[in-house]
Amino acid sequence: MPELSPGTLILEPAPAGFDHLTSLDATQLGLIVADDADDEGRELVVNDGSGELHVRLPSDHTPTRSAILLPPDISFELRLDVALRFVRRLRGQRVKLLPAALRLTAFQKRRLIELLHAFDVHDAGGGPRDVAAEVLTSDHARLPSVEWKDSHARRKANRLIHDSIALVERGYLKLLRGL
């Protein structure tokens, strides 16, 4: 969904009159770590040490006369920053790290993994005790009902289930947009 992620650079064929543009050689951008094609186009993931660059090309695109698509949406500034990084790479210039909004911290990565694990447990029919035992590795999951009811592990497991459902049911869009 490149239209949702400001971290994905969308290239389109340049309009007529831009014949002076040089062709795009993806290998000059860095190490290609993924190259996937579908009915709507091709997406390259390039890594040069400063972060990953996701480039979306239309399916009928030949790597000549490319133009960058920058829709004036809520993520315009992030898209512009990604586009500038791309142009700097093409020119062989030094590239800054990805904007902070597009980088996940180690804590955010752990939290997302925890949320997805909690969702899997819940989706398979597990309840808060199962989430506490499997995701939180809490011994409180084995407490008798009276003690379990007041347990911090129970409250945290319930929050994880609630937050994981919200993430899976469209909350990931906020994550993709860097918000």
C-alpha positions, 0 to 999 in steps of 0.5 A: 500500500504505497499510497498509505506509507510516506516511506514508500517513494512512488515513481511514475513515468515523466511527462513528455518533454523530460527527455533529458532525464537519465535512466534509473539504475536501482543498483546505484541506490544501494543493496537491493534487499527485496524486489517484488512485483504484482499486478499494480507494479513493482516495489524495490527495497534498497538498503545503503546503511542509512535506512531502507528505501522503498521505491514503487514503480508502475507495472508497465514502467521502464526505468527511464524518465522517472518522475516522483509522485508527491501527493499533497496529503497529510504526509506530504512533508515525510514524502518530500523528505523521502524524495530528497533522500532518493535524489541525494542517493541518485547523485551519489551524495551523503544521505541522512537517516530516515525521518524519526516518524518513519523509524521504529525504536527498539521499544516500539518494535518490541511492543508491536511484536508483543501486540501481534503475539497477543492478537494471535493468542486471542484470535486462537481463542485464548483469554487474558490468562493465556496472554499473560502466560504466553506473551507476558510470561507471567506466573500470575496467570496461574493464580487463583481467581480471587488473586488473578482478578486484582493482578497487574498481569491481568490488567496488562493482558487485557490492555494488550488484547484491546490494543492488539485488536485496535492495531489489527483492525486499522490501527496499522494505518497510523503506523504506516503513515508515520503518525 
